[in-house]
């Protein structure tokens, strides 16, 4: 592994190469680094192509919503939300105090109305565009 100064140096080298008109291909599980230094990416899972394109497109460009909650989100509740019309996926956050929801036709307003109807104690709703979270919903 690289220490933080080496990581920054490698990132700067890749960005300089790309700025010089070169294509730089990187294979990495360090998605925060990929997000900072790449403009396009390919998501693979078990040897198959899942999605390819600009980072902004893959991270959702607005269709990834972070819902924070006052209580922990159970798997059954996440599955129930994922099954709602217009919802592509719903994955509990690492701390289980929220959900990452990919909209697939539903609006944020519709999502909030459905969450209230399901008695989900919503404390916040907003766009979420981290590559790591988008990756986890894709695979």
C-alpha positions in Angstrom: 0.0 0.0 0.0 0.9 3.6 -0.4 1.1 6.2 2.4 -0.9 9.4 2.0 1.9 11.5 0.4 2.5 8.7 -2.1 -1.2 8.4 -2.9 -1.3 12.1 -3.6 1.8 11.9 -5.8 0.4 9.0 -7.8 -2.9 10.8 -8.2 -1.1 13.9 -9.4 0.9 11.9 -11.9 -2.2 10.3 -13.4 -4.0 13.6 -13.7 -0.9 15.1 -15.4 -0.8 12.3 -17.9 -4.5 12.6 -18.7 -4.2 16.3 -19.0 -1.4 15.7 -21.6 -3.9 13.8 -23.8 -3.0 10.3 -22.6 -5.4 7.7 -21.6 -4.7 6.3 -18.2 -6.1 2.9 -17.2 -6.3 2.1 -13.5 -7.6 -1.0 -11.8 -8.4 -0.2 -8.2 -10.7 -1.0 -5.3 -9.9 2.4 -3.8 -13.1 4.0 -5.0 -12.5 7.3 -3.3 -9.3 7.7 -5.2 -11.0 6.7 -8.5 -13.6 9.3 -7.8 -11.0 12.0 -7.3 -8.8 11.2 -10.3 -10.9 9.7 -13.0 -13.4 11.1 -15.5 -14.8 7.8 -16.8 -14.9 4.3 -15.3 -16.0 0.7 -15.9 -17.7 -1.2 -13.1 -17.1 -5.0 -13.2 -18.6 -7.7 -11.0 -17.5 -11.3 -11.1 -16.0 -10.8 -14.5 -19.0 -9.1 -16.1 -19.5 -5.5 -17.2 -22.1 -3.9 -15.0 -21.8 -0.3 -16.2 -19.4 2.0 -18.0 -19.4 5.8 -18.5 -18.6 9.1 -17.0 -18.2 9.1 -13.2 -21.0 11.6 -12.8 -23.3 9.3 -14.7 -22.4 6.2 -12.7 -22.7 8.0 -9.4 -26.3 8.9 -10.3 -26.4 12.6 -11.3 -29.2 13.1 -8.9 -30.9 9.7 -8.8 -29.1 8.5 -5.7 -30.8 9.8 -2.6 -29.5 9.6 1.0 -32.4 9.2 3.5 -31.3 9.6 7.2 -33.5 8.1 9.9 -33.9 8.4 13.7 -33.9 4.6 14.1 -31.9 1.8 12.5 -33.1 0.5 9.2 -33.7 -3.3 9.1 -33.1 -5.4 6.0 -36.8 -6.3 5.7 -37.7 -2.6 5.7 -35.0 -1.8 3.1 -36.4 -4.7 0.9 -39.9 -3.3 1.3 -38.7 0.2 0.2 -36.7 -1.3 -2.7 -39.9 -3.0 -3.9 -41.8 0.3 -4.1 -42.8 1.5 -7.6 -40.1 3.6 -9.2 -37.3 2.6 -6.8 -34.3 0.8 -8.3 -32.7 -0.2 -5.0 -32.6 0.6 -1.3 -29.5 -0.3 0.7 -29.0 0.5 4.5 -26.0 2.7 5.2 -23.1 1.2 7.1 -24.3 2.6 10.4 -27.9 1.5 9.5 -29.2 5.0 10.4 -30.3 5.6 6.8 -30.7 4.3 3.3 -29.1 4.9 0.0 -32.0 4.8 -2.5 -31.6 4.7 -6.3 -34.6 6.3 -7.9 -35.8 4.6 -11.1 -38.7 6.7 -12.2 -40.0 7.8 -8.8 -39.5 11.4 -7.6 -38.0 12.4 -4.3 -41.4 13.7 -3.2 -43.0 10.3 -4.0 -40.2 8.5 -2.0 -40.7 10.7 1.0 -44.5 10.2 0.9 -44.0 6.4 0.7 -41.5 6.5 3.6 -44.0 8.5 5.8 -46.7 6.0 4.9 -44.5 3.2 6.0 -43.8 5.0 9.3 -40.1 5.4 8.6 -38.8 8.1 11.0 -37.1 10.2 8.4 -34.8 12.9 9.7 -33.3 14.0 6.3 -33.4 13.5 2.6 -30.9 14.7 0.0 -28.9 13.7 -3.1 -26.0 11.4 -2.6 -23.3 10.8 -5.2 -20.4 8.9 -3.7 -18.9 6.4 -6.1 -18.6 3.8 -3.4 -22.3 3.9 -2.6 -23.2 3.9 -6.3 -20.9 0.8 -6.8 -22.6 -1.1 -4.0 -26.0 -0.5 -5.5 -24.8 -1.7 -8.9 -23.3 -5.0 -7.9 
